[in-house]
């Protein structure tokens, strides 16, 4: 079994999560079931079906309109959408995972198809 290889660091002015190991597309990047259940949605939580998890690393995963990962809410896992190299930022698209965005924001991810404002 692969040990999850992620770390928190600063990039683009924000804290983020970066790969310490190489991940192939489809591999598990983070087990979100290890997070604490939060009584409410906030900036640090990740929505998993009908509850919100405050994960010690997940709270630092940034949004991107062209993300490297997606959230499998049923299995409570973050899965690589693409091959992720050592040093690459781990991201997911908040608007595809969250039923409501706790604090809408203007995206600055730089993707060619950036959604602009992230809100629901």
N, C-alpha and C positions, 0 to 999 in steps of 0.2 A: 504494500500500500504506500502511496506517495504521501510524504509529509507536506502539508500545505506550505508553500514558500511565498509568503507575501510580507511586506513591511510597509509601514507608514512613513512617508517622507513629504517634502515640500516641493511643489512644482507649479508653475503658472500662478504663483502667489497664494495657492491654497494647499492645505494638507491633502494628500491623496494616498492611495494604496498602489504599490508597485510590485511587480513580479520579482521574486528572488529565484524561482525555478522557471524552467520552460514549461508551458502548457500547450498541449495539442488541442485543436478544435474538438469540443465535446467533453473535455476533461473537467472534473470538479475543481473549481478554484477555491471555493469557500463553503464550509458547512454552516449554514445559517441557523441550524437548530441549536447550536451552542450559545446563542445569544439569549439575553434576558427578555422576557415578555414585558412590553411596555403597556401601561394602562391607556395610553393615548398616542396618536400619531404626532410626531414632531420632526424636526430637521435631521435627527440622527437615526431614526427608525427606518426599517425596511418592512414593507407590507408582505405578509405571508398569509394568503387566504383571508381569514377573518380577524387576524391579529397583527400586531406590530412587534418586531424584534429589534432590540438595541444590542447589536453585535459589537464586540470590542474592536474589530477591524472594519466591519461593514459600515459603521458610522462614518468612516472616512472615504468610502468609495464615492467618487464624483460621478455626476451625470455627463453623458456624451450622447449626441444625436447619432453617432456612428460608433456604438459601444463595442467593447471587447468581450463583454459577457451579457448573459441574461439571467433572470431569476426563475428557477423552477419552483413555483410556490407549493406544489404538491409534495415534492421531495425535500423542500426547504434547502435548496442548494443554489450556489452561483456557478454557472457553467460557462466555459469559454466558447464564444461564438466563432472565434478565429484562433489561429496559432498565436500565442502570446510569448514574446521573448523576454529574457531577463532584462529588467529595467523598464519594461513597458508599464504604463499606467493601467490599472484594472478599473473599468468603468461599466456602467449600465445605463439604460435609458429610463430615467425616472418616470416619464410620461407613459411608458408601456407597462410599468409595474404597479404604480400607485393609483388607487382609485380616486384619490384627491391629493393634490400637492399641498403640503403643510404651509409652505411659504413660496408662492410663485416667484419666479426670477427670470431675468433676461439671460439667456444662454450665451456663452462666449466660447463654445467648444471648438469652433473653427471648421466644423464639417461642411462639406460643399452643400449639403441639404439641411443645414442647421434650422431648427424649428423656430428660433427666435425666442419667444417667451414660452416658458414651461409652466403651464397652469392647467387646472381642470376644474 
